[in-house]
Structures are given as C-alpha cells and as structure tokens.
C-alpha cells in the first residue's frame, strides 16, 4: 500500500513546474519512471485530469 504526504502548495509552486509536479504525482500513484514508460494516451489523460484539479 502506498503512503501519501501532503506538501505545502506554496513550496510546491516555488520549486516545481507543473510538469515536474505531475511527474512526481505519477511516481506516487504508479511507479518510479512512469512518465517515461506509460502509454502516451494514458499520460495525456492523466495530465489533463491533473491540470483540471488546479485550474482557476
């Protein structure tokens, strides 16, 4: 079972681009290196879903 940790949104914005934060998210949900190994269509779907959570 995976464990999740919460990070400060401010800290995340200061140190990560959206893509870097997404890759970090993928590695916690799937596995390390998932951004390089998952199917392109799945990555596109996950990325759009991820961005939709943070759009204003």
C-alpha positions as CSV (number, residue, x, y, z in Angstrom):
1,X,0.0,0.0,0.0
2,X,1.3,3.4,-0.9
3,X,1.6,6.3,1.6
4,X,0.9,9.9,0.6
5,X,2.3,13.0,2.1
6,X,0.9,16.5,1.8
7,X,3.1,19.3,0.7
8,X,2.7,23.0,1.0
9,X,1.2,24.5,-2.1
10,X,3.5,27.5,-1.8
11,X,6.6,25.3,-1.5
12,X,5.4,23.2,-4.5
13,X,4.9,26.3,-6.6
14,X,8.3,27.7,-5.7
15,X,10.3,24.6,-6.6
16,X,8.4,22.8,-9.3
17,X,7.0,23.4,-12.7
18,X,3.6,21.9,-13.4
19,X,5.2,19.1,-15.4
20,X,7.7,18.3,-12.6
21,X,4.8,18.2,-10.0
22,X,2.9,16.0,-12.4
23,X,5.8,13.6,-12.8
24,X,6.2,13.4,-9.0
25,X,2.4,12.7,-8.8
26,X,2.7,9.9,-11.4
27,X,5.6,8.3,-9.4
28,X,3.5,8.2,-6.3
29,X,0.4,6.8,-8.0
30,X,2.0,4.4,-10.5
31,X,5.7,3.7,-10.1
32,X,9.1,5.4,-10.4
33,X,9.8,6.2,-14.1
34,X,6.1,6.1,-15.0
35,X,6.3,9.2,-17.1
36,X,8.8,7.5,-19.4
37,X,7.2,4.1,-19.6
38,X,3.4,4.6,-19.6
39,X,1.4,4.8,-22.8
40,X,1.2,8.3,-24.4
41,X,-2.6,8.4,-24.4
42,X,-2.7,7.5,-20.7
43,X,-0.2,10.2,-19.9
44,X,-2.2,12.7,-21.8
45,X,-5.4,11.7,-20.0
46,X,-3.7,11.8,-16.6
47,X,-2.0,15.2,-17.3
48,X,-5.3,16.8,-18.4
49,X,-7.0,15.4,-15.3
50,X,-4.2,16.6,-13.1
51,X,-4.3,20.1,-14.5
52,X,-8.0,20.3,-14.2
53,X,-7.7,20.0,-10.5
54,X,-5.6,23.1,-10.2
55,X,-7.1,25.4,-12.8
56,X,-8.8,28.5,-11.5
